[in-house]
């Protein structure tokens, strides 16, 4: 009898050990809580896409991934947020491309003047060879690309005078992001490129710290930059895009099925965001005109003068950026039609 009792005790002790290597039916699945931080209003296409992504991931993962969205620079500017991603404190971000050269020099590609003829050319380049090259450079910095989002072509606003020729920009102080190529671009036009955090830009314009700035129509309207700058030149000289990123360290914590959910939802939301951003551009232009802003449209000849004046910036990119010439060649192939 004692021997039988001893055997039963040994069996009861051993059972949990055999079961420990497998998740039992009904056991709670691992859950993740993540942060998606960005700097724009939640009402424009980028902000809406961030909310949409969080909702769809939560739904498709059955609540295993919860994403809390912090818009409007609540957790810092794009550079600060991206640095926090590398430290593992923030999981998702869709920074403005102009801030990424601080992490990956090759992303200055977006800052080349007049490099994209239209939005379709941007899409083709970023969803092809050029995007593949940039993906790897960013991954090397611990940032996995989930997609390329649209922001719109950049235009110049200022409170000094109408800009129709490069000479009109002489001596102006124009706010740009930290990208060396953007500063070089302003220098080529006779202006000074001044780096001011995006969240502080409206005040800087009001106080005259800078004379003007370059931005997408969405940001010009929703940030009310037209209140301090009565002139807007539809230069379309650069493209303001966003790169949707996830921290690689966080991504690798996810099981393969959760990784696939994140990738699939990012692709679907990215397609929606691209179309929505392009559509809202026309609406924002009409709304800016309605404020009484002096909107200057360049003739083809006037536009060409800006193209000619900024051509040396391409040479600087090829000379100073590692693999710059390779990227320019890939971009030329992507935009050739």
C-alpha positions in Angstrom: 0.0 0.0 0.0 2.8 2.4 0.9 4.5 1.6 -2.4 1.3 2.4 -4.3 0.9 5.8 -2.5 4.6 6.6 -3.4 4.0 5.9 -7.1 0.9 8.1 -7.2 2.8 11.0 -5.5 5.6 10.7 -8.0 3.1 10.7 -11.0 1.3 13.7 -9.6 4.5 15.7 -9.2 5.7 14.8 -12.7 2.6 15.7 -14.6 3.0 19.5 -14.5 6.6 19.1 -15.6 5.6 17.3 -18.8 2.9 19.8 -19.4 5.1 22.9 -18.9 6.6 22.9 -22.4 3.3 23.5 -24.1 0.6 26.1 -23.8 -2.5 24.3 -22.6 -5.9 24.9 -24.1 -7.5 27.9 -22.5 -4.2 29.3 -21.3 -3.8 33.1 -21.8 -1.9 34.0 -25.0 0.9 36.5 -24.6 -0.2 40.1 -25.1 1.7 43.3 -26.1 1.0 46.9 -25.4 2.7 49.4 -27.8 3.0 53.1 -28.4 2.5 54.8 -31.8 3.7 58.4 -31.5 3.6 61.1 -34.3 3.6 64.9 -34.7 0.6 65.8 -36.8 -3.0 66.5 -36.1 -5.2 63.4 -35.8 -7.6 64.8 -38.4 -5.3 64.6 -41.5 -4.6 61.4 -43.5 -1.5 60.5 -41.6 -3.2 60.9 -38.2 -6.2 59.0 -39.3 -4.1 56.2 -40.7 -2.3 55.9 -37.3 -5.6 55.5 -35.5 -6.9 53.1 -38.2 -3.7 50.9 -37.9 -4.1 50.7 -34.1 -7.8 49.7 -34.3 -7.3 47.1 -37.1 -4.3 45.5 -35.4 -6.2 45.2 -32.1 -9.2 43.6 -33.9 -7.2 41.1 -36.0 -5.0 40.1 -33.2 -7.9 39.4 -31.0 -6.6 42.0 -28.5 -3.2 40.4 -28.3 -1.7 43.7 -29.5 -2.9 47.0 -28.1 -1.5 50.2 -29.6 -1.9 53.5 -27.9 -1.6 56.5 -30.3 -0.1 59.8 -29.2 -0.5 62.5 -31.9 0.5 66.1 -32.2 4.0 65.9 -30.7 2.7 64.7 -27.3 5.8 62.5 -26.9 8.3 64.8 -28.7 9.3 65.7 -32.2 10.1 63.2 -35.0 13.7 63.0 -34.1 13.1 62.5 -30.4 10.5 59.8 -31.1 12.7 58.0 -33.5 15.5 58.0 -30.9 13.1 56.6 -28.4 12.3 53.8 -30.8 15.9 52.8 -31.0 16.0 52.7 -27.2 12.9 50.5 -27.1 10.7 53.1 -25.4 8.3 53.7 -28.4 7.3 51.0 -30.9 5.7 52.8 -33.9 6.3 56.1 -35.6 5.8 57.6 -39.1 8.4 60.4 -39.2 8.8 63.0 -41.8 11.5 62.0 -44.2 13.4 65.2 -43.6 14.3 64.2 -40.1 15.6 60.7 -41.0 19.0 61.8 -42.4 20.1 62.1 -38.7 19.8 58.3 -38.6 20.3 57.2 -42.2 22.1 59.6 -44.6 20.6 58.0 -47.7 17.1 59.2 -46.8 18.3 62.7 -47.9 17.1 61.4 -51.3 13.7 62.8 -50.5 15.2 66.2 -50.0 16.5 66.5 -53.6 14.8 69.5 -55.3 12.3 68.8 -58.0 13.2 65.1 -58.0 9.7 63.7 -58.3 7.4 65.0 -61.2 4.2 63.8 -59.5 2.8 61.6 -56.7 2.8 58.5 -58.9 6.5 58.8 -59.4 7.0 59.0 -55.6 4.9 55.8 -55.2 6.7 53.9 -57.8 10.1 54.8 -56.4 9.3 54.0 -52.8 7.5 50.7 -53.6 10.3 49.5 -55.8 14.1 49.4 -56.0 14.7 52.7 -54.2 12.4 51.7 -51.3 14.2 48.3 -51.0 17.6 50.0 -50.7 16.3 52.4 -48.0 14.6 49.6 -46.1 17.9 47.9 -45.5 19.7 51.0 -44.4 16.9 51.7 -41.9 16.8 48.1 -40.6 20.5 48.4 -39.9 19.6 51.1 -37.4 16.9 49.0 -35.7 14.0 50.5 -37.7 11.9 48.2 -39.8 10.0 49.9 -42.6 6.3 49.0 -42.7 5.4 51.3 -45.5 5.8 54.7 -47.2 3.1 57.2 -46.6 2.1 60.3 -48.6 2.3 63.8 -47.3 2.2 65.9 -50.4 4.5 68.2 -52.3 6.1 71.1 -50.4 5.4 74.7 -51.0 7.0 77.9 -49.6 5.2 80.4 -47.5 6.6 83.7 -46.2 5.6 87.0 -44.7 7.9 89.3 -46.6 7.0 89.3 -50.3 5.7 87.2 -53.2 8.2 84.7 -54.4 8.3 84.2 -58.2 12.0 83.9 -58.8 15.0 82.6 -56.9 16.1 86.3 -56.5 12.9 87.0 -54.5 14.3 84.6 -51.8 17.5 86.5 -51.3 18.2 87.1 -47.6 15.1 85.3 -46.4 15.3 83.0 -43.3 13.3 79.8 -44.2 12.6 77.1 -41.7 13.7 73.6 -42.8 14.3 70.4 -41.0 17.8 69.1 -40.0 18.6 67.7 -43.4 21.9 69.1 -44.7 20.5 69.0 -48.3 17.5 71.2 -47.4 19.9 73.7 -45.9 22.0 73.5 -49.1 18.9 73.9 -51.2 18.0 77.1 -49.5 21.5 78.4 -49.8 21.4 77.7 -53.5 18.3 79.9 -53.7 20.0 82.8 -51.8 18.1 82.1 -48.5 19.2 80.7 -45.1 17.8 77.4 -44.0 17.0 77.5 -40.3 16.3 74.4 -38.3 13.4 74.9 -35.8 11.3 72.1 -34.2 8.0 71.6 -36.0 6.0 72.1 -32.8 7.6 75.6 -32.4 7.3 76.7 -36.0 4.0 78.7 -35.7 5.4 80.8 -32.9 8.7 81.3 -34.8 6.7 82.6 -37.8 4.6 84.9 -35.6 7.6 86.3 -33.8 9.7 86.8 -36.9 12.4 84.3 -35.9 12.1 83.1 -39.4 10.5 84.7 -42.5 8.9 81.6 -43.9 8.9 77.9 -44.2 8.3 75.0 -46.6 5.6 72.4 -46.0 2.8 70.3 -47.4 -0.6 71.9 -47.9 -2.0 69.7 -45.1 0.4 71.1 -42.6 0.2 74.7 -43.9 -3.6 74.6 -43.4 -4.0 72.5 -40.2 -1.2 74.4 -38.5 -2.5 77.7 -39.7 0.8 78.9 -40.9 -1.1 81.2 -43.4 -2.0 83.4 -40.4 1.6 84.5 -40.0 2.6 84.1 -43.7 0.4 85.9 -46.2 2.3 84.6 -49.3 2.4 81.1 -50.5 4.2 80.0 -53.7 3.1 76.7 -55.2 6.7 75.7 -55.9 6.3 71.9 -55.4 10.0 71.9 -55.0 10.2 68.9 -52.7 8.2 66.0 -51.4 7.1 65.6 -47.8 6.7 61.9 -47.2 6.5 59.8 -44.2 8.2 56.4 -43.5 6.0 54.1 -41.3 8.4 52.4 -38.9 8.3 49.8 -36.2 11.1 49.1 -33.7 12.9 46.0 -34.9 13.4 44.9 -31.3 9.6 45.0 -30.7 8.8 43.3 -34.0 11.1 40.4 -33.1 9.2 39.9 -29.8 6.1 39.1 -31.8 5.1 35.6 -32.8 5.1 34.9 -36.6 1.4 35.2 -36.8 1.3 38.5 -35.0 4.2 39.8 -37.2 2.1 38.9 -40.3 -0.9 40.7 -38.9 1.2 43.9 -38.4 2.6 43.7 -41.9 -0.7 43.0 -43.6 -2.6 45.8 -41.7 0.3 48.2 -42.5 0.0 47.4 -46.2 -3.8 47.9 -46.2 -3.7 51.1 -44.2 -0.8 52.4 -46.3 -2.8 52.1 -49.5 -5.7 53.9 -47.9 -3.5 56.7 -46.5 -1.8 57.3 -49.9 -5.1 57.9 -51.7 -6.5 59.9 -48.8 -3.5 62.2 -48.6 -3.6 62.9 -52.3 -7.3 63.7 -52.3 -7.1 66.0 -49.3 -4.3 68.1 -51.0 -6.9 69.6 -53.3 -9.2 70.3 -50.5 -6.5 72.0 -48.4 -5.5 74.2 -51.3 -9.1 75.5 -51.7 -9.3 76.1 -48.0 -6.1 78.1 -48.0 -7.2 80.2 -50.9 -10.4 80.9 -49.0 -8.5 82.5 -46.1 -7.3 85.3 -48.4 -3.7 84.0 -48.6 -1.9 85.4 -51.7 -1.3 82.2 -53.6 1.4 82.5 -56.3 1.4 79.9 -59.2 4.7 79.6 -61.1 4.8 79.6 -64.9 6.9 76.8 -66.5 9.7 79.3 -67.1 9.7 80.5 -63.5 9.7 76.9 -62.2 12.7 76.1 -64.5 14.6 78.9 -62.9 14.3 77.3 -59.5 15.3 73.9 -61.0 18.4 75.4 -62.6 19.4 77.2 -59.4 19.2 74.1 -57.2 20.9 71.6 -59.6 24.2 71.7 -57.6 22.4 70.0 -54.7 22.4 66.8 -56.7 26.1 66.9 -57.1 26.4 67.4 -53.3 24.2 64.4 -52.7 26.3 62.1 -54.9 29.5 63.4 -53.4 28.7 63.4 -49.7 26.2 60.5 -49.2 27.4 56.9 -49.2 26.0 55.1 -52.2 24.5 58.4 -53.3 25.3 57.9 -57.0 23.7 54.4 -56.8 20.6 55.8 -55.3 20.3 58.5 -57.9 20.7 55.9 -60.7 17.9 53.8 -59.1 15.7 56.8 -58.7 16.2 57.7 -62.4 15.2 54.2 -63.4 12.1 54.4 -61.1 10.9 57.8 -62.5 11.7 57.2 -66.2 8.6 56.8 -68.3 
